Amino acid sequence: MESKKKAATSTQIKEFGKIAALDRLFEKSPYKNSPITPLLDGELLTTNKMMLEGIDFSLIYFPIKYLGYKAALHAMGYLYANCYKPFTLDFTVGLSSKFSMEQMEQLWAGMESAAKEHGVTNVTLDMLPSMNGLVISCSATGKREAAKSAKRVKVAEQKKVAENSLICINGNLGSACMGFYVLERERVAFEGSAVAGKSSYKQPDLSKYKYLLGNYLNPQIEPQILSKFKEAGVWPSAGYFITKGLAESVKQLAKERGCGVNIFLDKIPVSPQARAMAEEINLDIITAIMNGGEEYRMLYVIPIDKHEIIRKELPHLEIIGHTTATAGECTLISPDGGAHQITAQGW
């Protein structure tokens, strides 16, 4: 009698979520999964990021020069979040046959502009053929900034953060996400008109959304962000680059540093333009803040004894919460005192 072979199971990755799927792959591995890699005992840090056409951007509305600039910031942001100053950028670009030399020159102009603005001294570029439109990979390497009067902890030494440490961000949230919604709304209208064979589509006046569009298409990272810490004698004990919503960064902090997190809803800075757009499309702005993306903001964890220094010398930082002793527990606290568990897409 033949033995019946056990049918192989097949589970969709979406049933795990991105983070859980990655954890499963690495749980029995001797390697550690991290977006950053320390080199030379933490003196150098490197990271690599990739952007895919149709997934991370649409060339229907994304100026290609801006795209080159944003790709550079996408990689450098992880260095700034960990208090490393970028000094090299290495780009690899996959191009399909639809791209011209003139378009490549525009893309390069954006990359070069970002490199100059951030004092990067070494930049390389390679081009490869692609069957799937435009693919941009960028590696960035940074040097550890020396603190002026505060001890700088090496990446290899960073473990837990102290209870009641302050959680700060360096700008408002939700604006880039709302800018994306503006552009996607118009893209759908444009493509719908084309499919229907209608010529009634008119170029919209998006001037009232200028602030939101700027945050999405042309985000900024202040090159002096690290020198301000140095001058104030304050050094963060942890840092995260917010690109996929506040919730993911907060949960990553709790997971990696063995702490809990309390975020106060009324302390999260939101621009009036972002609130207005959320109302216009009937979307909860808090959902956009927690699970939206492309904000390119920094989340820093700073010892509570530096509270007065932050208020006086680092006013660009907004204190939105604090760490707790309850490992892994992330809570959003509303103005009425209600506590809500923070969840994130991808988990």
N, C-alpha and C positions, 0 to 999 in steps of 0.2 A: 504494500500500500504506500503510495507516494505521499511524502510529507508535504503539507501545504506551506508554501513560503509566506512568511509574514509580510503583509503589504507595507511598503515604505510610507511613512507619514510625510505630509507636505503641509507646512504651516506658512501662511503669508507673513512677511516681515512686518506688515502694518499691525498685525495682532500683538506683536511685541512692543512696537514703538522703536524709534531710532536708538535712544539711549539704552533701553533694555536689550536690544539686539546686539549692540556693540559690547555691552557688559557680558553677555552670554559668550560671545566670541573670544573675549579676553580672560574669562574667569579661570581657566586652567592654563593660561599662557604665562610664560616667564616675563613677558613684555608688558609695559604699561601704556595704555592708550591716552595720549595727551595731544592737544592742538599745538603745544610748544615743546621744544626739545632743548634742554640746557647743554651747553658745551663748555669745556675748559673750566670745570668745577663751578659752573654757574656764571662765569664772567661773560659768556655769550649766550644768546638765546636765538633759536631759529623756529620759524613756522612756515607752513605752506598752505595756500588756499586756492581753490579752483572755482571758476564761474562758468556756467553753461548756458548757452543761448536757449531760450524757451523754458528754462527752469529758473535761472537767477536773473535774467533780464530779457527784454523784448526789444529788438532793433526797430520795431514799428515806431516807438516813441523815445528810445534812449539814444541821445547824441553820442556818437562813437568816441569822441574825444573825452567826454565826461566818463564814459565807461572805462577808458584806460586809467584815468585818474582814480576812479572809485576802486578798481581792482588793486591798485597799489595800496590804498588806504585799508582795504579789506585785510591784507596781510599785515601791514604795519600796526594796525589797531591792537592786535594781540600782544605786540611788543610794548607799546605804550601802557597797556593795562597792567603789565607786569613790571613797569618802570625800567624798561630798556630802551635806549635810543637807537633807532634803526640806522644802519650805515651801508647795507647792501640790499639790492632788489634784483631778483633773477626771474625774468618772465619767459614763459613758453606759451606760444599762441598757436592754436590749431585753426586753420582757415580752410573753408570750402572754396570751390571755384567761383562762387558768386562775389567774392570780395576782391576789390581792386587795390592797386598800389596806393592810390590816393586815400582810400579808407584806412589802410594800414598806417599810413603816415599820420592820420588824425588820431588813431588809437595810440600810436607811439608818442605823439605830442602830449596827450593826457598823462601817460606814464611818466614821461620826462618832467612834466610840470610838477607832479606830486613829488618826484625824487628831489628836485631842486628846492621845493618849498620846505621839505623836511631835512635838508642837509645831508641827503644820502650821497655817499662818495663813490660807490661802485654800482653800476647797473649793467645787466646783461639781457640779451633778447635772442630768442630762437623761434623759428617758425616751422610748423609741421602741417602736412595736409590733413584735412578733417572731412569725414563723411556726414557730419552732423552740425553744420553751421560753424559758429564761432565758439571756441573754447579758450579760456584764459587761465593759466596757472601762474601763481606768483609766490615765490619764496622770499622771505625777509629775514635778515639777521640783524640783531641789535647788541649793543654793548651795555653792560650793567652800569647804570648811573651811580656815581659816588655821592653819598649824602654829605651835606655841608656840616651838619651838627647832629644828625640822627643816625643811628646804626642801621645800615642796610642789610637785611637778611637775605642770604643766598637762596635761590630757588630750591636747591637740594635740601635746605634746612626748614623750609616752610611746611608746617603740618597744620596743627589746630590753631584757630584764632581765639583770642580771649573772649569770654562771655561779656556781653554788653558793649562790644566794639561797635562803632558807628558805621552804618552803611550809607555811602554817599554816591551820588551820580553827578556828572558834570554838564547836565543840560536837560531840557524837557524831553518827554517821551510821547510817542504817538504821532508826531508830525510826519515822519517819513512814511509810516504805515498808511496814513491818510492820503499822502501824496501819491502813493502807489494805487490806492483805490480810485483816485481822480483819473489817473492815466488808464487804468484797466477799464473803467467805465466808458471812456471815449474809444478805446481800442475795440471793445465789444460792439459799440454803436457803428464804428467805421466798417468792421468786418461784416456785420449784419447787413449793412447797406450794400456792400459789394456783392455778397452772396445773393441778395434779392435783385441784383441788377439795377439798383436805383442810383441815381446821381444826385439825390436830394441831400446827401450828407454834406454839412458845411463845417469848415474848420472852427472849432469852438473858441470862445474868448476865455482863456484860463488865467487871466491876469489876477483875479481875486484869489487864486490858489497858488500864487507865486511862492509864498513862504513854504508851503507844504511840498511843492514840486522841487524846490531847491534842496530841502532836507533829504528827499529821496534820490534825486538825480545827481546832486553835487554836494554830498555830505562833507563836513569839515572836521579835521582833528587839529587842535591847536598845537603847533610844534613846541611851544613853551610850557606845555602842561607839566613836564618833569622838572624843569628849572624852577617852577613856582613851588613845588614840594621842597626842593633843595633849599631855596631861600627861606622858606618858613620853618625849616628844621623838622619837617614831618615826613615820615615815610610809611606808605600803606603796608599793612600786613598781608593783604591779598588784593587781587584785582582781576576784573573780568571785562571782556569786550562784548557789549550788548548788540547782537546782530539778529537774534531770533526771538526777541521779546524779553521783558524783564523776568518773567517766570523761569525761563530756562537758565538764565544766569544765576538767579537766586538759588534754584535747586542744585545747580552745579557747585555753588559755594558750600551749601550745607553738606553735600555728598563728599566733596574733596577735603573739607576742613573739619569734619566731625562736629558741626555745630547746628543749632537751629536758627531760624531767621524770623523776625517780626518786621513786616513792612506796613507803614501807616498810609492808608489810602489818601488822606487829605494832605500828605506831605509830598506826594509825587507831583512834580511840576508838569503841567499840561498847557500847551499854548491855546489861546482863544480860537485860533484858526482850526486847530485839530478838533476841538470840541464842536465847533460849528459844522465841520464836515461830517463828523460822526452823527450828528443830529440829522443832517441832510440825507444821509443814506440809511438812517435808522439802525445804526450800529452802536453798541455799548462801547464807549471810549476806553473803559477799563479792560475789556476783552482785547482791544487793539493794542493797548500798552503791554498787557501780560503776554499775549501770544503773537503780536505783530512782529515786524522785523525791520532790518535795514536802518536802525536808528544810529548806529555807529557812536554810541555813548560809552563812557567808562563807568564801571561800578567799582568803587574802592572801599575796602574795609580799613578803618583807621581807629587806633586805640582811643578809648573814651576820654583819657586824660588830655587829649589834644583838641577837645571840643572848642575851647575859647580861641585857640589858634586858627581853627577852621573858620570860625565866625569872623574873626578880624582880618586874617591874612589870606584866606582862600575862599572868598565869597562866591566864587564861581561854582563851588561844590554845594549841592543840596543834600541835607541829611534826611533820608527817607525811612530809616529804621535802625535796627540794631540786632546783633547776634544774641542767641540764647544758649542755655546749657542743654537743651533737649535736642540731641543729635538727629538730623534729618527732618525735623518738623518745620515746615515753612508756612507762615500764617499771614494773611492779609487782614489788617484790623481797620474796620470802618469807623467813621467819626462817632457813631453811637456806641462804640465799644464791641460791636459784633466781630467775631473771629471766623475767618473763612480759610479753608485749606487752599494753598496755592498749588495749582496743577499747570502743567506745561505740555504743549503739543510736542510729540516726539518722545515722550516718556511713557 
